[in-house]
Amino acid sequence: MTNETTQQVPMTAEPQREHHWLQRLVGEWTYESEASMGPDQPAQKTTGTETVRPIGGIWIVCQGTSQMPDGSPASTILTVGYDPDKKRFVGTWIGSMMTHLWIYDGSLVGNVLTLDCEGPSMAGDGGTAKYQDIIELASDDHRIMRSRMFGDDGQAQVFMTAHYRRTG
């Protein structure tokens, strides 16, 4: 048996400026949202709560609860971090109302984090569409999230806007 020395790769990530920006979202929030799910449908208003917690100062996990328009409970989980090697934000979103895992790739400009993703088209044609979730930190106690979908013509249309207010 030989005594070999193995070099270990450091497993401690150093938080970057982008990680520090994400940590500003940590806390307890309430939100009000309004969503348009189609041209012939009235806007749906929802209220809910969200807890944002840090994971090692590198990631955030946002766990939300609300009610669907039919009164059934809804739960969501958003994860976001920053990958210094890619120089991009990365993350995921899941919700109890659908089976699709949304995978994010994004960038930060000022106080606006834009997360690109792809998912089922709202056109109901069985296809997919490109989406963006845009998180704007308006102040330390108020953030705005806008979700938009890109049509075949490349034009983006906002279909959901949510205002989050810090409660703790």
Secondary structure as the mmCIF struct_conf table of DSSP 4:
data_model
#
loop_
_struct_conf.conf_type_id
_struct_conf.id
_struct_conf.beg_label_comp_id
_struct_conf.beg_label_asym_id
_struct_conf.beg_label_seq_id
_struct_conf.end_label_comp_id
_struct_conf.end_label_asym_id
_struct_conf.end_label_seq_id
HELX_LH_PP_P HELX_LH_PP_P1 GLN A 7 PRO A 10
HELX_LH_PP_P HELX_LH_PP_P2 ALA A 13 PRO A 15
HELX_RH_AL_P HELX_RH_AL_P1 ARG A 17 GLN A 23
TURN_TY1_P TURN_TY1_P1 ARG A 24 LEU A 25
STRN STRN1 GLY A 27 ALA A 35
TURN_TY1_P TURN_TY1_P2 PRO A 39 ASP A 40
BEND BEND1 GLN A 41 GLN A 41
STRN STRN2 GLN A 44 ILE A 55
TURN_TY1_P TURN_TY1_P3 GLY A 56 ILE A 58
STRN STRN3 TRP A 59 GLN A 67
TURN_TY1_P TURN_TY1_P4 PRO A 69 ASP A 70
BEND BEND2 GLY A 71 GLY A 71
STRN STRN4 PRO A 73 ASP A 83
TURN_TY1_P TURN_TY1_P5 PRO A 84 LYS A 87
STRN STRN5 ARG A 88 GLY A 95
TURN_TY1_P TURN_TY1_P6 SER A 96 MET A 97
STRN STRN6 TRP A 102 VAL A 109
TURN_TY1_P TURN_TY1_P7 GLY A 110 ASN A 111
STRN STRN7 VAL A 112 PRO A 120
TURN_TY1_P TURN_TY1_P8 MET A 122 ALA A 123
BEND BEND3 GLY A 124 GLY A 126
STRN STRN8 THR A 128 SER A 139
TURN_TY1_P TURN_TY1_P9 ASP A 140 ASP A 141
STRN STRN9 HIS A 142 PHE A 150
TURN_TY1_P TURN_TY1_P10 ASP A 152 ASP A 153
BEND BEND4 GLY A 154 GLY A 154
STRN STRN10 ALA A 156 ARG A 166
#
